[in-house]
Amino acid sequence: MVGLLPIHLHVFLEYDRNDIRLVGGESASEGRVEIRANSSSPWGTVCDDSWDLNDAHVVCRYLGYSL
């Protein structure tokens, strides 16, 4: 699935679902958010400055989790 993911400063980037993941949590549905530009790029952690519950909801929906 390709979609738009809003990030800080209301910039929208296009990402494939395989280019966003949660890592470091105790289960598959928790952890820090990482993204990569494409399948050959390294993973990078999303900065949580100004991160709020709305941002978390967007990522959860994007990854297929229900709220």
C-alpha positions in Angstrom: 0.0 0.0 0.0 1.3 3.4 -0.9 0.0 6.4 1.0 0.8 9.8 2.4 2.1 10.1 5.9 1.9 13.5 7.6 5.0 14.4 9.6 6.2 17.4 11.5 5.5 20.8 9.9 2.6 19.3 7.9 4.9 17.9 5.2 3.4 14.9 3.4 5.7 12.2 2.2 4.7 9.2 0.1 5.6 5.9 1.7 5.0 2.3 1.0 3.7 0.3 4.0 6.9 -1.7 3.9 8.9 1.5 4.5 7.4 2.2 7.9 7.8 0.0 11.0 7.6 -0.1 14.8 10.8 -1.4 16.5 12.0 -1.9 20.1 8.6 -2.6 21.7 7.6 -5.6 23.7 5.0 -6.6 21.0 4.5 -6.0 17.3 2.1 -3.1 18.1 4.4 -0.9 20.1 7.8 0.7 19.8 9.5 3.6 18.1 8.5 4.6 14.6 11.1 4.1 11.8 10.9 5.0 8.2 13.1 4.7 5.1 12.9 6.5 1.7 12.9 3.2 -0.3 13.8 -0.5 0.1 17.5 0.1 -0.3 17.7 3.1 2.1 18.7 2.7 5.8 16.0 2.9 8.5 15.7 6.2 10.5 13.8 7.0 13.6 11.1 9.6 13.4 11.7 12.5 15.7 9.0 12.8 18.4 9.3 16.6 18.9 5.8 18.0 18.7 4.5 14.4 18.5 0.9 14.0 19.8 -1.9 11.4 19.9 -3.1 12.5 16.5 0.3 11.6 14.9 0.2 8.2 16.7 -3.3 7.5 15.4 -2.1 8.3 11.8 0.8 5.9 12.1 -1.4 3.2 13.7 -4.0 3.4 11.0 -1.3 3.4 8.3 0.2 0.2 9.7 -3.2 -1.4 9.8 -4.0 -1.2 13.5 -7.5 -0.2 14.6 -8.1 2.4 17.2 
